[in-house]
Amino acid sequence: MNFLRGVMGGPSAGPQPSGAETIQKLCDRVASSTLLDDRRDAVRALKSLSKKYRLEVGIQAMEHLIRVLQTDRSDSEIIGYALDTLYNVISNDLEEEEQEENVPKQVDDLGSQFTEIFIKQQENVTLLLTLVEEFDFHVRWPGVKLLTSLLKQQGPQVQQIILVSPMGVSRLMDLLADSREVIRNDGVLLLQQLTKSNAAIQKIVAFENAFERLLDIITEEGNSDGGIVVEDCLLLLQNLLKNNNSNQNFFKEGSYIQRMKPWFEVGDDNCGWSAQKVTNLHLMLQLVRVLVSPTNPPGATSSCQKAMFHCGLLQQLCTILMATGVPADILTETINTVSEVIRGCQMNQDYFASVNAPSNPPRPAIVVLLMSMVNERQPFVLRCAVLYCFQCFLYKNQKGQGEIVSTLLPSTIDGNSVSAGQLLCGGLFSTDSLSNWCAAVALAHALQENATLKEQLLRVQLATSIGNPPVSLLQQCTNILSQGSKVQTRVGLLMLLCTWLSNCSIAVTHFLHNPANVPFLTGQIAENLGEEEQLVQGLCALLLGISIYYNDNSLENYRKEKLKQLIEKRIGRENFIEKLGFISKHELYSRAAQKPQPSFSSPDHMMFDHEFTKLVKELEGVISKAIYKSSEEDKKEEEVKKTLEQHDNIVTHYKKVIREQDQELEELKQRINTLTSQNEQLQATVTQQVSQIQQHKDQYNLLKVQLGKDTQHHNSHSDTFQMNGIQTEDVSKMKEELEEWKNKHELLQGQLREKESVIEKLKASPLEVGTTEQSSQTSKPGGLEHNNDLQKELEMLRSQLQLQSAEISKLQMENQKLQVMNATADLALGDSGAAAANNSGLEGRLEQEIRELKSEVKVLSEEKESLKQHLDSASSTVAILQDEKSKLQQEVAESKKEQDDLLVLLADQDQKLSALKIKLKDLGVPVEDEDDIESGDQGDEDEDGDEEEQD
C-alpha cells in the first residue's frame, strides 16, 4: 500500500519513480495480483495516470485492461475503471483539450493507432457490446463512450464488426429506451457515429423503431425550443434518411411526416430566438428537404410532397415564410425548403400560388418574394433562395408559366398593383447586374418547354421613354446586349434569348427581322477578346446557331444557307465551333450542371443556370452538325421532317379515330347491359304472372270440386222426391211455383248462352295469340332465347283455357239434365208444390254458382289481356334487341375493316419511315430510335402534343 500511496501522490520514504516505471509496476500488479481489491486499486491508479501518460498507458496497459474486462466482469467497479482508462487512451477529445492548454502532442493521431490495436481482435468489440448491455451505470456509460470513440477513430471497420455481430445493432438500440438521460443522450451520439455512410446499418436501425423513439425524444424535449439533445436526434434522423430510399419510404408510410408539423408552429412573437433554436429549426428544415430532394426517385419525392400538403406541413412552412421577425438564415432555408416541397407537384404549386402575404392590401407571396430577388440591398443567399423558389414554382407547371407571362401581356396589365411580370421586367433592365441575371433566368424558366408562351411573349411592348414609340421585349433585350453592359448582365440576357428562340421558329424570325442582330453576333464571335469575354462569345455562337437550326427560311436575306455562308466568310466554321465549345468547358458551367439549386460562393460566380446547361448539352451537337451541312442536305432534311410530320399527323388522326371507336363501343356495351337488365326485369314480371295464373287455376279447381258435390246432393234430393208421395192440396201451389221456376230457368238459359259466347271468344283469342307467336317466330329466326319461354307459357295458357271450356261444357250438360229432370217432374207429378219448393232452392244455388263462374271468367279474361300486353312488350323488346345486335355486328365488322386498312397503311408508312431514316442516318442527322417512337405513341395526350410542337 505504500507503493500505491506514492503513486496516488501520498508521502513516500524513497525517491519518486518515473511515470513509465510506475505504469509498468501497476501493470504487473494488475497481471499478478490475486486479490480483487489490489487489482481494482491498480486499475484506478492507471485511470488517473492515463490522461497525462496516455502513450505509456496505452502501450503497456491495454492488454492487461482487456484481460480485466474478460475475467473480472462480476465486479462492476473495476470494469468501470478499465473502460474509463481505455476511453482516455483512445479518445482524441483529450488531445484537443491539451492543445487548448498549449501542451504539445507526443504522437500524431494516437487515438486511431490505439483503436486499430483494440479492434484487431474482433472479440474485443463483441465483448464491449456485451458490457454495454449491463444496466449498471458505472459499466454502461463508460462502455457507450468507449464504443463511440472507437467509431470516431475507425468507423467503417468497427461498423463491419458490429454488423456481423449477433444482434449487435439491436443491443445498441436499447440505449434510446434508457431512463437515465445521460446514457440515452450518449446513446444518440453513438448511433450517429454508427449510422454514418452505412446503408445496411441505417436500415436495421430504422426497422428497430428508431423513428418513433427519436420523434418521442424531440417532442419530450420541446421540439425546436429544446436543447442540444434535439439537435443530436435531428442529426441522427438525417443520417438515417439521407440518400436512403428504403428508409424514406418507411418514414412516409409510417405516417411520421405528420409528426413533423408541430416542429414549425412558431408564435406571433418571433423576437429573441436563441442560437440553439435557430440551429434546431435549421436542421428540421434540412430534414424536410432530405425527403423531397430532387436527387431522390421522382415517385418517392412526389408521394412525400403530397403527404406534406395533406398533413398541413406545407401550409405551416408558408406561414413561417410570410411571418415577421424570423432570422435571415432561417427565412432563407425556409424558402429553399418550400421550393423543393412544391417542385414538380401541381397540387402544391397551385396552393403556393394562392398564398398571400399579410399586407394591406394583400399581395401574392410570389410577388413579395420577387421584390426581394430584384432588391440589391437584400442578402445574396436570400436572393438566390428566392430565385430557386421561383424556378421550382414554374418547374413542369404550364399553368403557372401562363399566369406569369399573362402579367406581361397588354390586355392583363393592372396599373394599380405590381405584378410578377412588371417586377421581372424592372429587374431585367435595372442597373444592378445581379438583378439583371436573376430576372433573365426567372423569365427563361417561364418559357421553358412552352412554345405557346414563347410566341405570346413576342407581343410584349415596352415604353422606353416619353415620346418614343414602344419597342418589343425581344428588341429591348438585344439593344441592351449591344450597349456593352456587364458580363453578368449579357450572359443572363443571352441565356434568356437562347431559351426563347429554341424550338420556336416564329421567335427566330422576329429576331432575324432586326437587321442589326446578326452583324452584332458575328462581330462578337469574330473578335479575339480576353478570357472574361470568351463566355459571352460562346453564348453568342449558341444564339446564332439556334437562329440557323430553327430557321424556317421565311426571311429571304436570312435563310439557313446565307447565314452559314456568312459564318464561313466572317468567322470560319472551325473558329465558330471552337467558340461554341467555350460554354461547356467553363468551370462555372460544370458547377451549375450538378444540381438544380443555384449555389454560388459569390455574386461574381453567378453565370449559369442548371436548366440552361441541359439546353446547351442538347443543342451543341446538332448545331455543330447543322453548320457543316450543305444546302442539298438541308433540303433533304426539310423533306424528311415534312414527311415525318405528315406521318405523325396520320398516326395522330388514326389514334383519334381508334379512340372515338373505342368510346362508341363502350357506349354500345353500356346500352346492351341496360337492355339486358330490362329484359331480366321483364322475365321476372312474366314469371310472377305465371305464378298468379297458377294460383287462379288452383282456385278454379277448388270451385269445380265444390260444384260437383252440390250436384250430387241435388240428385239425391230428386230421388227422394220421386219416392215420396205428394198431397193433392199442395198441387196447385206447386204448379204456380213451377211456372215461376220455368221463367227463371229461361233467364238462366239466356245467361248460359252469354257465357257460351264469352267462352268462344276465349277459345278464339288464344288461337290468335298462337298464330301471332308463330308468325313472329318465322319472321325472326335469330330471336333471343327467352322467346321460347314465352311460347311455353302461352301453350300452358291454352291448355288451361281448354280445361276451362271442358268444365263449362260439363256445366251445360248438367243444366240439360236439370231441364230433363224438370220435364219429368212436370209429367209425373203435375202440380206438386213440394217439387217446386225444392227446385226453387236448387235454382238459387245454381244462380249463385253461375255468378261465381262469371266472375271467375271475367278475372281470367282480364289476366289474359294483361298477359297479351306483356307478350306484345316482350316481342317489341326482342325486336329492339335484334336490331341492336345487328347494328353492333355491322359496326364491329366496319371497325375490323378500318383497323385492317389502318394496319396496311401503317405498314406502308413504317416502310417509308425506315427508308427515310436510313437516308437521314447517311446524311448524319440524329434520328430517334423505334423504341422512342413507340414509347411516345403510348404516352398521354399532353405528351403527344408536346412532341408535335417540338417536331
Residue pairs with C-beta under 8 A, 6 or more apart in sequence:
2 12
2 13
3 25
4 41
4 42
4 45
5 11
5 12
6 12
6 16
6 17
7 22
7 26
7 45
7 49
8 45
8 48
17 25
19 49
19 52
19 53
19 56
20 53
20 56
20 60
22 49
23 46
23 49
23 53
23 56
23 57
23 60
23 61
24 60
26 42
26 45
26 46
26 49
26 61
27 42
27 46
27 60
27 61
27 64
29 38
29 39
29 42
30 39
30 42
30 43
30 46
30 61
30 64
30 65
30 68
31 64
31 67
33 39
33 42
36 72
36 75
36 78
39 68
39 72
39 78
40 75
40 77
40 78
40 81
43 65
43 68
43 78
43 81
43 82
43 85
44 81
46 57
46 61
46 65
46 81
46 85
47 81
47 84
47 85
47 88
49 56
49 57
50 57
50 58
50 61
50 84
50 85
50 88
50 89
51 88
51 94
54 88
54 89
54 94
54 106
54 110
55 106
55 107
55 110
57 85
57 88
57 89
58 89
58 90
58 110
58 114
61 85
61 89
62 86
62 89
62 114
62 117
62 118
65 82
65 85
65 86
66 118
66 124
66 127
68 78
68 79
68 82
69 79
69 82
69 83
69 127
69 128
69 131
70 127
72 78
72 79
73 79
73 131
76 134
76 136
76 138
76 139
77 138
79 131
79 138
79 139
80 136
80 138
80 139
80 142
83 131
83 139
83 142
83 143
83 145
83 146
84 142
86 118
86 146
87 142
87 145
87 146
87 149
88 94
89 110
89 114
90 111
90 114
90 115
90 118
90 146
90 149
90 150
90 153
91 111
91 145
91 149
91 152
92 109
92 110
92 111
92 149
92 152
92 153
93 149
95 105
95 110
95 111
98 105
99 105
107 113
111 149
111 152
111 153
112 153
112 154
114 153
115 149
115 150
115 153
115 154
115 158
116 153
116 154
116 157
118 124
118 125
118 150
119 125
119 150
119 154
119 157
119 158
119 161
122 161
125 147
125 150
125 158
125 161
125 162
125 165
126 161
126 165
126 168
128 143
128 146
128 147
128 150
129 147
129 162
129 165
129 168
129 171
129 172
131 139
131 140
131 143
132 140
132 143
132 144
132 147
132 171
132 172
132 175
133 140
133 171
133 174
134 140
134 143
137 180
137 183
140 178
140 183
141 182
141 183
141 186
144 175
144 183
144 186
144 187
144 190
145 186
147 158
147 172
147 190
148 186
148 189
148 190
148 193
150 158
151 158
151 159
151 190
151 193
151 194
151 196
152 193
155 193
155 196
155 197
156 197
156 198
159 194
159 198
159 201
161 168
162 168
162 169
162 172
162 194
162 201
163 169
163 198
163 200
163 201
169 194
169 201
169 204
169 205
169 208
170 204
170 208
172 187
172 190
172 191
172 194
173 191
173 205
173 208
173 209
173 210
175 183
175 184
175 186
175 187
175 188
175 190
175 191
176 184
176 187
176 188
176 191
176 210
176 213
176 214
176 217
177 184
177 213
178 184
178 187
181 229
184 217
185 229
185 232
188 214
188 217
188 229
188 232
188 233
188 236
189 232
191 205
191 210
191 236
192 232
192 235
192 236
192 239
194 201
194 205
195 201
195 202
195 205
195 236
195 239
195 240
196 239
199 243
199 244
199 246
202 239
202 240
202 244
202 247
203 244
203 246
203 247
205 240
206 240
206 244
206 246
206 247
206 250
206 251
207 250
210 236
210 240
211 237
211 240
211 250
211 251
211 254
211 256
212 254
212 256
214 233
214 236
214 237
215 256
215 259
217 229
217 230
217 233
218 226
218 230
218 233
218 234
218 263
219 259
219 262
221 227
221 229
221 230
221 233
222 230
223 230
223 262
223 263
223 265
223 280
224 230
224 263
224 264
224 266
224 277
224 280
224 281
224 284
225 277
225 280
226 276
226 280
227 276
228 276
230 280
231 276
231 279
231 280
231 283
234 280
234 283
234 284
234 287
235 283
237 287
238 283
238 286
238 287
238 290
240 247
241 247
241 248
241 251
241 287
241 290
241 291
242 290
243 295
245 296
245 297
245 300
248 290
248 291
248 296
248 300
248 304
249 300
251 257
251 291
252 291
252 300
252 303
252 304
252 307
257 291
257 304
257 307
257 308
257 311
257 313
258 307
258 311
258 313
260 284
260 287
260 288
260 313
261 311
261 312
261 313
261 316
263 281
263 284
264 281
264 284
264 313
264 316
264 317
264 319
264 320
265 316
266 319
266 320
266 323
266 326
268 323
269 325
270 323
270 324
270 325
270 326
271 325
273 327
273 330
278 327
278 329
278 330
281 330
282 329
282 330
282 333
285 330
285 333
285 334
285 336
285 337
286 333
288 308
288 313
288 317
288 337
288 341
289 336
289 337
289 340
291 301
291 304
291 308
292 301
292 304
292 305
292 308
292 340
292 341
292 343
293 301
293 340
294 301
294 340
294 343
294 595
294 596
294 597
295 595
298 344
301 344
302 344
302 345
305 341
305 342
305 343
305 344
305 345
305 348
306 345
306 347
306 348
308 314
308 341
308 348
309 315
309 341
309 345
309 347
309 348
309 351
313 341
314 338
314 341
314 342
314 348
314 351
314 352
315 351
317 334
317 337
317 338
317 341
318 338
318 352
318 355
318 365
320 326
320 330
320 331
320 334
321 331
321 334
321 335
321 338
321 355
321 365
322 355
322 357
322 358
322 365
322 368
326 334
328 379
328 382
329 381
331 382
332 379
332 381
332 382
332 385
333 385
335 369
335 382
335 385
335 386
335 388
335 389
336 385
336 388
336 389
336 597
338 352
338 389
339 385
339 388
339 389
339 391
339 392
339 393
339 597
340 392
341 348
342 348
342 349
342 351
342 352
342 392
342 393
343 392
343 395
343 596
344 392
344 395
344 396
344 397
346 396
346 397
346 399
349 393
349 397
349 399
349 400
350 399
352 365
352 366
352 393
353 364
353 366
353 393
353 400
353 403
355 364
355 365
356 362
356 363
356 364
356 365
357 363
357 364
357 365
357 367
357 368
359 368
361 417
363 417
363 418
364 420
366 390
366 393
366 420
367 418
367 419
367 420
367 423
369 386
369 389
369 390
370 386
370 390
370 420
370 423
370 424
370 427
370 442
371 418
371 423
372 378
372 382
372 383
372 386
373 383
373 386
373 387
373 390
373 427
373 435
373 438
373 439
373 442
374 423
374 424
374 426
374 427
374 430
374 432
374 435
374 438
374 439
375 383
375 435
376 430
376 432
376 434
376 435
380 434
380 600
380 602
380 603
383 434
383 438
384 598
384 599
384 600
384 606
387 438
387 441
387 442
387 598
388 596
388 597
388 598
390 442
390 445
391 441
391 442
391 445
391 596
391 598
391 611
392 596
393 400
394 400
394 401
394 404
394 445
394 446
394 448
395 445
398 450
401 445
401 446
401 447
401 448
401 450
401 453
402 450
402 453
404 420
404 421
404 424
404 446
405 421
405 446
405 447
405 453
405 456
405 457
406 412
406 421
407 413
407 419
407 420
407 421
407 422
408 421
408 422
408 424
408 425
408 457
408 460
408 473
409 456
409 459
409 460
410 459
410 460
410 461
413 419
413 421
413 422
423 439
424 439
424 442
424 443
425 439
425 462
425 473
426 439
427 435
427 436
427 438
427 439
427 442
428 435
428 436
428 439
428 440
428 443
428 477
428 493
429 436
429 476
429 480
430 436
430 439
433 485
433 486
433 488
433 489
434 488
434 603
434 606
436 485
436 486
436 488
436 489
436 492
436 493
437 488
437 489
437 491
437 492
437 606
437 607
438 492
439 492
440 492
440 493
440 495
440 496
441 492
441 495
441 496
441 609
441 612
443 496
444 495
444 496
444 499
444 500
444 609
444 611
444 612
445 609
445 611
446 453
447 453
447 454
447 457
447 499
447 500
448 499
448 611
449 946
451 503
451 504
451 949
451 950
452 949
454 500
454 504
454 506
454 507
455 504
455 506
455 507
457 473
457 474
457 500
458 472
458 473
458 474
458 506
458 507
458 510
460 472
460 473
461 470
461 471
461 472
461 473
462 470
462 471
462 472
462 473
462 476
463 470
464 470
464 471
464 476
471 479
472 510
474 497
474 500
474 507
474 510
474 511
475 514
477 493
477 496
477 497
478 497
478 511
478 514
478 516
478 517
478 520
480 489
480 493
481 490
481 493
481 494
481 520
482 516
482 520
487 532
487 533
487 535
487 536
488 603
488 604
488 606
488 607
490 536
490 539
491 535
491 536
491 539
491 607
491 608
494 536
494 539
494 540
494 542
494 543
495 539
495 608
495 609
495 612
497 511
497 543
498 539
498 542
498 543
498 546
498 612
498 615
499 612
499 615
500 507
501 507
501 508
501 511
501 543
501 546
501 547
501 550
502 546
502 550
502 615
502 619
503 550
503 949
503 950
504 550
505 550
505 551
505 552
505 554
508 546
508 547
508 550
508 551
508 552
509 551
509 552
509 554
509 555
511 517
511 547
512 518
512 547
512 551
512 555
512 558
513 555
518 544
518 547
518 558
518 563
518 566
521 540
521 541
521 543
521 544
522 544
522 566
522 567
522 570
522 571
524 536
524 537
524 540
525 537
525 540
525 541
525 544
525 571
525 575
525 576
525 579
526 570
526 571
526 575
527 533
527 537
529 536
529 537
534 579
534 582
535 582
535 583
535 586
535 607
537 579
537 582
538 579
538 580
538 581
538 582
538 583
538 586
539 583
540 579
541 576
541 579
541 580
541 582
542 580
542 583
542 616
542 619
542 620
542 623
544 563
544 567
544 576
545 576
545 580
545 619
545 623
545 624
545 626
545 627
546 619
546 623
547 558
547 563
548 560
548 563
548 564
548 623
548 626
548 627
549 619
549 622
549 623
549 626
551 558
551 559
551 560
551 563
553 559
553 560
560 626
560 631
560 634
561 631
561 634
564 627
564 629
567 573
567 576
567 627
571 579
573 627
573 628
576 627
577 624
577 627
580 620
580 623
580 624
581 620
583 589
583 616
583 620
584 616
584 617
584 620
586 607
586 608
588 605
588 607
588 608
589 607
589 608
589 613
589 616
591 605
591 608
592 598
592 607
592 608
592 609
592 610
592 612
592 613
593 608
593 610
593 613
593 614
593 617
595 610
596 610
596 611
597 610
598 606
598 609
598 610
600 606
621 926
622 926
625 924
625 925
625 926
629 637
629 923
629 924
633 923
633 924
636 919
636 923
637 920
637 923
637 925
640 916
640 919
640 920
640 925
641 951
643 912
643 913
643 916
644 913
644 916
644 951
645 951
647 909
647 912
647 913
648 947
648 948
648 951
650 905
650 909
651 906
651 909
651 937
652 944
652 948
654 902
654 905
654 906
655 937
655 944
657 898
657 902
658 899
658 902
661 895
661 898
664 891
665 891
665 895
668 884
668 887
668 888
668 891
671 884
672 884
672 888
675 877
675 880
675 881
675 884
678 877
679 784
679 786
679 877
679 881
682 870
682 873
682 874
682 877
683 786
683 789
685 870
686 789
686 790
686 793
686 870
686 874
689 863
689 866
689 867
689 870
690 793
690 796
692 863
693 796
693 797
693 800
693 863
693 867
696 856
696 859
696 860
696 863
697 800
699 856
700 804
700 807
700 856
703 852
703 853
703 856
704 807
707 811
707 849
710 845
710 849
711 814
714 842
714 845
717 838
717 842
718 821
718 838
721 825
721 834
721 835
721 838
722 828
726 734
726 829
726 832
726 834
726 835
730 831
730 832
730 833
730 834
731 830
731 831
731 832
731 833
732 831
732 833
733 831
733 833
733 836
734 829
734 831
734 832
734 833
734 834
734 835
734 836
734 837
735 830
735 831
735 833
735 836
736 836
737 833
737 836
737 837
737 839
737 840
738 822
738 825
738 826
738 831
738 832
738 835
738 836
738 839
740 836
740 840
741 822
741 836
741 839
741 840
741 843
742 822
744 843
744 847
745 819
745 822
745 843
748 815
748 843
748 846
748 847
748 850
749 815
751 850
751 854
752 811
752 812
752 815
752 850
755 808
755 850
755 853
755 854
755 857
756 808
756 812
758 857
758 861
759 804
759 805
759 808
759 857
762 801
762 804
762 805
762 857
762 860
762 861
762 864
763 801
763 802
763 805
765 864
765 868
766 794
766 797
766 798
766 801
766 864
769 794
769 868
769 871
770 794
770 798
773 790
773 791
773 794
773 871
776 783
776 787
776 875
776 878
777 783
777 787
777 791
780 787
780 878
780 879
780 882
782 882
783 878
783 882
784 878
784 881
784 882
786 874
786 878
787 874
787 878
790 871
790 874
794 871
797 864
797 867
801 860
804 857
804 860
808 853
811 853
815 846
818 842
818 846
822 839
825 832
825 835
825 839
829 835
917 927
920 927
921 927
936 943
936 944
936 947
939 947
